[in-house]
């Protein structure tokens, strides 16, 4: 998934938080988002709940649902990018 805006990535250094502190909460958030995405996907709109409203109600509800899923996926991708960036810095420190 493409990330639209530039992410401000942290830099590991001796005065900073450290890799574990920077990534622990982000990994937890990523896993929570994975669960939220799965739950949201299971609650997709059903056409039977919308056809009496109008001919376009279901397609609008479906499009809105897809947008919500994509928004959560985008956030998860951003978080995983930050974690990967920190991991890359950690790996490069040991391979100098």
C-alpha positions as CSV (number, residue, x, y, z in Angstrom):
1,X,0.0,0.0,0.0
2,X,1.4,3.4,-1.0
3,X,2.0,6.0,1.8
4,X,0.8,9.4,0.6
5,X,2.8,11.6,2.9
6,X,6.4,11.6,4.1
7,X,6.7,9.9,7.4
8,X,9.1,11.5,10.0
9,X,11.2,8.5,11.0
10,X,13.0,8.4,14.3
11,X,16.8,8.0,14.4
12,X,18.6,5.7,16.8
13,X,21.3,7.4,18.8
14,X,22.9,7.1,22.2
15,X,20.7,9.9,23.7
16,X,17.5,8.5,22.2
17,X,14.8,6.1,23.3
18,X,16.4,2.9,22.0
19,X,15.0,0.4,19.4
20,X,12.9,-1.6,21.8
21,X,11.2,1.5,23.3
22,X,10.6,2.9,19.9
23,X,9.0,-0.2,18.5
24,X,7.2,-2.1,21.3
25,X,4.1,0.0,21.4
26,X,4.1,0.3,17.6
27,X,4.1,-3.4,17.2
28,X,1.2,-3.7,19.7
29,X,-0.7,-1.1,17.8
30,X,0.0,-2.8,14.5
31,X,-1.4,-6.1,15.9
32,X,-4.5,-4.3,17.3
33,X,-5.1,-2.8,13.9
34,X,-4.8,-6.2,12.2
35,X,-7.6,-7.4,14.5
36,X,-9.6,-4.2,13.9
37,X,-9.3,-4.6,10.1
38,X,-10.4,-8.3,10.3
39,X,-13.4,-7.4,12.5
40,X,-14.4,-4.5,10.2
41,X,-14.1,-6.7,7.1
42,X,-16.4,-9.2,8.7
43,X,-19.0,-6.4,9.2
44,X,-19.3,-5.4,5.6
45,X,-22.6,-4.0,4.5
46,X,-25.3,-6.4,3.2
47,X,-27.4,-5.3,0.3
48,X,-30.6,-6.6,2.1
49,X,-30.2,-3.9,4.7
50,X,-30.1,-1.0,2.1
51,X,-32.3,-1.8,-0.9
52,X,-35.4,-0.3,0.7
53,X,-33.6,3.0,1.2
54,X,-32.7,3.7,-2.4
55,X,-31.1,2.2,-5.5
56,X,-27.7,3.7,-4.5
57,X,-27.7,3.3,-0.7
58,X,-25.9,-0.1,-0.7
59,X,-23.2,1.0,-3.1
60,X,-22.6,4.2,-1.0
61,X,-22.5,2.1,2.2
62,X,-20.1,-0.4,0.5
63,X,-17.8,2.4,-0.7
64,X,-17.7,4.0,2.7
65,X,-16.9,0.6,4.3
66,X,-14.1,0.0,1.9
67,X,-12.7,3.5,2.6
68,X,-12.8,2.7,6.4
69,X,-10.9,-0.5,5.8
70,X,-8.3,1.2,3.6
71,X,-7.8,4.0,6.2
72,X,-7.0,1.4,8.9
73,X,-4.7,-0.5,6.5
74,X,-2.9,2.8,5.6
75,X,-2.3,3.5,9.3
76,X,-1.0,0.0,9.9
77,X,1.3,0.3,6.9
78,X,2.7,3.5,8.2
79,X,3.3,2.0,11.6
80,X,5.0,-1.0,10.1
81,X,7.2,1.3,8.0
82,X,8.4,3.0,11.2
83,X,9.2,-0.3,12.8
84,X,11.1,-1.5,9.7
85,X,13.0,1.7,9.6
86,X,14.1,1.3,13.3
87,X,15.0,-2.4,12.6
88,X,17.1,-1.4,9.6
89,X,19.0,1.1,11.7
90,X,19.6,-1.7,14.3
91,X,20.8,-4.1,11.7
92,X,23.1,-1.6,10.1
93,X,24.8,-0.9,13.5
94,X,25.9,-4.5,13.7
95,X,27.1,-4.8,10.1
96,X,29.4,-1.8,9.9
